[in-house]
Amino acid sequence: MRFLENCSLAVVAGALLYAAPASAASCESLANMKVPDGVVTQALPVAAGGFTAPAGRAGRGAQNFSNLPAFCRVMATLTPSPDSEIKMELWLPVSGWNGKFEGNGNGGWTGSIAPGTLATGLERGYAAAMSDLGHEGGSASFAMGHPEKLVDFGYRGAHDMTVASKAIIAAYYAQPIKESYWNGCSAGGRSALMEAQRYPADYDGIVAGSPGLDWTGRSIQAVWIAQATHKTEASFIPQAKFALIHKAVLAACDAKDGVQDGVLEDPATCGFDPKELECKGADSDDCLTAAQVETARTIYSPVLNPSTKETVFPGFERGSENGWTTMAGPQLFSVAGDLFKFVVYQDPNWDYRTFTFDTGVAQTAKAAEILNAGDPNLKAFLDRGGKLIQYHGWADPQIAPGSSVRYYKKVLDTMGGEAKVQSFYRLFMVPGMAHCGGGDGTSTFDMLTALEQWKEQGKAPDEVPASRVRQGKVDRTRPLCPYPQVAKYKGTGSTDEAANFACVEGAR
């Protein structure tokens, strides 16, 4: 399981920076400043190259902080309810501020502030903020018996951090913010869509990566897969066989897009059936038993509500097999287990084997109201000039990429069709990319720069340059295309060079 707190990679563009602002307040004077629903607890000037991450706070993607410019490190505690305690940090460049604010998201149930994420924003010239969404640690145990803390995690913490950050920025720089951007992946992508839906005035532009937008649906799917995987001892697929299935998928479908490169450009065109690998005799490492075939089929298939026959959540795509340990491993996916233990049933001893889909889906409805970011009506965000870029890896083995496609299509239906929606919202499906990065595809790209160019220069992202980095070197480049377009090989030149591909209409 892999969470990346900042999934749009920082490639510093040549944006014009504000001249060094004359601060309306010194860094130290911000201490104890009152902010909406809270107070600043510390404001510390940090010299260039002088930051050391606190113990236990390095965070994934932490950088060499000796290269950071001088900044003002502001810490605040927000208490929008009597049971709230949202910790946040805002890093303010002393000079070279680009005039912009960046809010950043978290991953899973994680309550933490990642210095590496804030450092990335700071290096780009942003005033960068992040919160712990009202709790510490990576478990949902904080929510049991604390409904207000669940609301903080669901949507209020990100919003209150944003409001407080803007107040502090105004006090420090005495200059208006040019643009405000949100940048997050996984749970941070869920928060991104929450901001667009619930608080459309918070951000001018939003990057929503691999979003857990249907938090309850994804958890139900995890139980669906776990029950199938452990239905009998024979149903369990050993990890070594995931590579076997993946190899068979590529053999069946890799060449369908015109290029045999180890990646499915559009998995929707692949109809591989695991039964093709069913053992003719005894079980062995190069085949699947009949029970294992059914487990694999379940992983690919959507979760259906037995009562209504409606799709609760889409299945995983062909090409995702190398990451199936996340959902089809020895234990239930912990993020899902925590939802049921500490939110839905309020029972730490809850056993996923007892879950019944005819009643269980309905029992998640209350949690869905707080945690799911599924409202397709983005009119308020559109009307205020907002821009939204969403991306998702086709080989994501943790949040089924079909959930992003399904949401996008709902927005099309609600907001008046593709022409209108693509004027402010574009979805990029990344071939071969796993959860928030990695995989065999071109998963290194900079969506934040694409968003800046769209919002500030009116340059719509008709394609986004992407590369694959292996052992520190770029070995492939491709354009990422706005859904439903796909990158099509032009027929000549290296298939590892983006210039030899064009974005064309794909399957829907």
Beta strands, then each sheet from edge to edge (+ up, - down):
strand 1: 34-35
strand 2: 38-46
strand 3: 71-78
strand 4: 86-93
strand 5: 100-104
strand 6: 127-131
strand 7: 179-185
strand 8: 205-209
strand 9: 303-304
strand 10: 311-313
strand 11: 387-393
strand 12: 425-430
strand 13: 444-445
strand 14: 464-470
strand 15: 473-480
strand 16: 485-489
strand 17: 501-505
sheet 1: 1+ 2- 3+ 4- 6+ 5+ 7+ 8+ 11+ 12+
sheet 2: 9+ 10-
sheet 3: 13+ 14- 15+
sheet 4: 16+ 17-
end
